[in-house]
Amino acid sequence: MKVQSNNLVKIEGTTSAPDGSAMIIADSKKHGLLASGSETEFTVPKAKNGKFDLYILPYQFVDYKKGSTIKLFVAGIESGKLSKKDISEPTSKVKKLYKALPDNFEASDQKVDFDAKYNALKYFLGNEVEIHKSSSNLYTILPKEDTELGDQVTEAIYGDLTNWEDVTRKIMVSSGLAKATIVLLNPENPSLKIYTAKNAEETYDAVTEAFGDSEEADTDEDSDTSDDTTDDPSEETTSDEETSEEADIDEEVTE
């Protein structure tokens, strides 16, 4: 099992399946793994000259720690029995095949010699950020200069939220696939966090808190004919209200 430069996980091996057989793979829990026969586009992996190559998205290994050994089961299915759609969007037929693999085939022991969560984040966030592991399940990301994501984040911290939703959605989805907490750091002051997401859910958004209601506030001010003003208790929220996890994140980021 090898990690490619594009962070896909490659598994290669030998098989007695006839040439052209579609290759499928499952783990010992009978979970099928989505695998492609190419690292540049999705194709049905097939046997050729008694060999096969499988390219697997790294997020499918996030439940396994680096250094652990997992059992994988690979089998060849007669050519023409499985389509590209059968595998990319597993049908009931394919799911039954996955479940049958551990009962009918010999396991191949594979060592996970990489951080699957890190590689999953690298795959989905690309080279637009620097990724640092702060703890077993906490990763900080710092946008790089002269990248689309870096420009979008810089615009947001100065009040232009045009692309902020796209940025946060990308981080939330990545955190869910990696089953991790992601902390987005301020590119102009990396000691400050500006956004966090955990397991596909947003947990902190300093940008929206600072600028998200500015347009609405301006509208309210224009329509307000009263000279009376009152203090808004919600504006007095302090860091004391942070959850213990958020406090831990603050400590990790500043260390």
C-alpha positions as CSV (number, residue, x, y, z in Angstrom):
1,M,0.0,0.0,0.0
2,K,1.6,3.2,-1.2
3,V,0.6,6.9,-1.1
4,Q,0.9,8.6,-4.5
5,S,2.0,12.1,-5.0
6,N,-1.7,13.1,-5.4
7,N,-2.4,11.4,-2.1
8,L,-4.4,8.5,-3.5
9,V,-3.5,5.2,-1.9
10,K,-2.3,2.6,-4.4
11,I,-2.7,-1.1,-3.8
12,E,-1.1,-3.5,-6.3
13,G,-1.0,-7.3,-6.4
14,T,-1.4,-10.5,-8.4
15,T,-4.5,-12.4,-9.2
16,S,-5.6,-15.6,-10.9
17,A,-8.6,-13.8,-12.3
18,P,-8.8,-13.8,-16.1
19,D,-7.7,-10.6,-18.0
20,G,-10.4,-8.0,-18.0
21,S,-12.0,-9.2,-14.8
22,A,-13.3,-6.2,-12.7
23,M,-11.4,-6.1,-9.4
24,I,-13.3,-5.2,-6.2
25,I,-11.9,-4.7,-2.6
26,A,-13.3,-4.8,0.9
27,D,-12.0,-4.7,4.4
28,S,-12.5,-7.3,7.2
29,K,-15.6,-5.5,8.3
30,K,-17.1,-6.3,4.9
31,H,-17.1,-2.6,3.9
32,G,-16.4,-2.1,0.3
33,L,-13.7,0.4,-0.7
34,L,-14.3,2.7,-3.7
35,A,-11.3,1.9,-6.0
36,S,-10.4,3.1,-9.5
37,G,-8.2,1.5,-12.1
38,S,-6.5,4.9,-12.8
39,E,-5.1,7.7,-10.7
40,T,-6.2,10.4,-13.1
41,E,-9.9,9.5,-13.7
42,F,-12.4,7.0,-12.4
43,T,-12.3,3.7,-14.3
44,V,-13.3,0.1,-13.4
45,P,-10.1,-1.5,-12.1
46,K,-9.3,-4.7,-14.1
47,A,-6.9,-7.6,-14.1
48,K,-4.2,-7.6,-16.7
49,N,-1.5,-10.3,-17.2
50,G,-2.3,-11.7,-13.7
51,K,-1.8,-8.3,-12.0
52,F,-4.0,-5.4,-10.8
53,D,-3.6,-1.8,-9.6
54,L,-6.2,-0.1,-7.3
55,Y,-6.3,3.6,-6.5
56,I,-8.3,4.4,-3.4
57,L,-9.3,7.8,-1.9
58,P,-7.4,8.2,1.4
59,Y,-10.4,9.2,3.5
60,Q,-11.5,5.5,3.4
61,F,-8.7,4.6,5.7
62,V,-9.3,7.3,8.4
63,D,-10.5,4.8,10.9
64,Y,-7.1,3.2,11.0
65,K,-4.1,4.6,12.8
66,K,-0.7,5.0,11.3
67,G,1.3,1.9,11.9
68,S,-1.7,-0.5,12.2
69,T,-2.2,-3.5,10.0
70,I,-5.5,-4.1,8.2
71,K,-6.9,-7.1,6.4
72,L,-8.1,-6.4,2.8
73,F,-9.9,-8.8,0.5
74,V,-9.6,-8.5,-3.3
75,A,-11.5,-10.5,-6.0
76,G,-12.0,-10.5,-9.7
77,I,-15.5,-10.5,-11.2
78,E,-16.2,-11.8,-14.7
79,S,-15.8,-9.1,-17.3
80,G,-19.1,-7.4,-18.2
81,K,-20.7,-8.3,-14.9
82,L,-19.9,-4.9,-13.3
83,S,-20.3,-1.4,-14.8
84,K,-18.6,1.8,-13.9
85,K,-21.8,2.9,-12.2
86,D,-22.1,-0.3,-10.2
87,I,-18.8,0.5,-8.5
88,S,-18.9,4.3,-8.3
89,E,-22.4,4.2,-6.9
90,P,-22.4,0.8,-5.3
91,T,-25.6,-1.1,-6.2
92,S,-27.2,-3.8,-4.0
93,K,-25.4,-6.4,-6.3
94,V,-22.0,-4.9,-5.5
95,K,-22.7,-4.5,-1.8
96,K,-23.6,-8.3,-1.6
97,L,-20.3,-9.0,-3.3
98,Y,-18.4,-6.9,-0.8
99,K,-20.0,-8.7,2.1
100,A,-19.1,-12.1,0.6
101,L,-15.4,-11.3,0.1
102,P,-14.1,-11.9,3.7
103,D,-16.0,-15.3,3.8
104,N,-14.7,-16.6,0.5
105,F,-11.2,-15.2,-0.1
106,E,-7.9,-15.1,1.7
107,A,-7.0,-11.8,3.4
108,S,-4.0,-9.7,2.4
109,D,-2.4,-7.9,5.4
110,Q,-1.6,-4.3,4.6
111,K,0.3,-1.9,6.8
112,V,-1.0,1.6,7.1
113,D,2.3,3.5,7.1
114,F,0.7,6.9,6.6
115,D,-1.6,9.4,8.4
116,A,-4.8,8.8,6.5
117,K,-6.5,11.9,8.0
118,Y,-3.6,14.1,6.9
119,N,-3.6,12.6,3.4
120,A,-7.4,13.0,3.1
121,L,-7.0,16.7,3.9
122,K,-4.2,17.0,1.5
123,Y,-6.3,15.3,-1.2
124,F,-9.3,17.6,-0.7
125,L,-7.6,20.9,0.1
126,G,-4.8,20.5,-2.3
127,N,-1.7,22.6,-2.3
128,E,-3.5,25.8,-1.3
129,V,-2.8,25.4,2.4
130,E,-0.1,24.3,4.8
131,I,-1.5,21.5,7.0
132,H,-0.1,20.8,10.5
133,K,-1.1,18.1,12.9
134,S,-1.5,19.4,16.4
135,S,-2.9,16.3,18.0
136,S,-4.4,12.9,17.0
137,N,-7.5,14.5,15.7
138,L,-6.7,18.2,15.3
139,Y,-5.2,19.8,12.2
140,T,-4.5,23.5,11.5
141,I,-4.5,24.8,8.0
142,L,-2.8,28.0,6.9
143,P,-3.7,29.4,3.5
144,K,-0.8,30.0,1.1
145,E,-0.2,33.3,-0.6
146,D,-1.1,33.7,-4.3
147,T,-3.7,30.9,-4.3
148,E,-7.4,31.1,-4.9
149,L,-8.2,29.9,-1.4
150,G,-5.6,32.3,0.1
151,D,-7.1,35.2,-1.7
152,Q,-10.7,34.3,-0.7
153,V,-9.7,34.1,3.0
154,T,-7.8,37.4,2.9
155,E,-10.8,39.1,1.3
156,A,-13.1,37.6,4.0
157,I,-11.0,38.9,6.9
158,Y,-11.3,42.4,5.5
159,G,-15.1,42.1,5.2
160,D,-15.7,40.9,1.7
161,L,-17.7,37.7,2.3
162,T,-18.4,37.0,-1.4
163,N,-16.6,33.7,-1.4
164,W,-16.6,32.9,2.4
165,E,-19.4,30.4,2.2
166,D,-17.4,28.4,-0.5
167,V,-14.4,28.4,1.8
168,T,-16.3,27.2,4.9
169,R,-18.2,24.6,3.0
170,K,-14.9,23.1,1.7
171,I,-13.5,23.0,5.2
172,M,-16.6,21.5,6.7
173,V,-16.8,18.7,4.0
174,S,-13.1,18.0,4.5
175,S,-13.4,17.7,8.2
176,G,-16.3,15.3,7.8
177,L,-14.5,13.0,5.4
178,A,-11.3,13.1,7.5
179,K,-13.3,12.7,10.8
180,A,-11.2,15.4,12.3
181,T,-11.2,18.9,13.7
182,I,-9.9,21.6,11.3
183,V,-8.7,25.0,12.4
184,L,-8.3,27.7,9.8
185,L,-5.6,30.2,10.8
186,N,-5.5,33.9,9.9
187,P,-3.0,34.1,7.0
188,E,-1.8,37.5,8.3
189,N,-1.6,36.4,11.9
190,P,-1.2,32.6,12.2
191,S,-1.6,32.7,16.0
192,L,-5.3,33.5,15.5
193,K,-7.9,31.0,14.5
194,I,-10.7,32.4,12.3
195,Y,-12.8,29.3,11.6
196,T,-13.1,25.7,12.9
197,A,-15.1,22.7,11.8
198,K,-15.4,19.2,13.4
199,N,-16.8,16.2,11.7
200,A,-18.6,18.2,9.0
201,E,-20.1,20.7,11.5
202,E,-19.1,24.3,12.0
203,T,-17.9,25.1,15.5
204,Y,-16.5,28.6,15.2
205,D,-16.7,31.4,12.6
206,A,-15.0,34.7,13.6
207,V,-15.4,36.2,10.2
208,T,-19.2,35.9,10.1
209,E,-19.4,37.1,13.7
210,A,-17.4,40.2,12.7
211,F,-18.9,41.0,9.3
212,G,-21.9,38.7,8.6
213,D,-24.6,41.1,10.0
214,S,-23.0,44.4,8.9
215,E,-25.3,44.9,5.9
216,E,-28.4,44.1,7.9
217,A,-27.2,46.4,10.7
218,D,-26.7,49.2,8.2
219,T,-30.3,48.7,6.9
220,D,-31.7,48.7,10.4
221,E,-29.9,51.9,11.2
222,D,-31.2,53.6,8.1
223,S,-34.8,52.7,9.0
224,D,-34.6,53.5,12.7
225,T,-36.2,56.8,13.5
226,S,-35.7,56.6,17.2
227,D,-32.8,58.3,19.1
228,D,-33.1,55.7,22.0
229,T,-30.3,53.2,22.1
230,T,-29.9,50.1,24.3
231,D,-27.0,47.8,24.9
232,D,-27.2,44.5,23.2
233,P,-26.2,41.8,25.8
234,S,-25.3,39.5,22.9
235,E,-22.4,41.8,21.9
236,E,-20.8,41.2,25.3
237,T,-20.0,37.5,24.6
238,T,-16.6,36.7,25.9
239,S,-14.1,33.8,25.4
240,D,-15.3,32.5,28.7
241,E,-18.3,31.0,26.9
242,E,-16.0,28.8,24.7
243,T,-16.4,25.1,25.1
244,S,-13.6,23.1,26.7
245,E,-12.8,21.8,23.2
246,E,-12.5,25.3,21.8
247,A,-10.2,26.2,24.6
248,D,-8.0,23.1,23.8
249,I,-7.9,24.3,20.2
250,D,-6.7,27.7,21.3
251,E,-3.9,26.1,23.3
252,E,-2.9,23.9,20.5
253,V,-2.7,26.7,18.0
254,T,-0.6,29.0,20.1
255,E,1.9,26.4,21.2
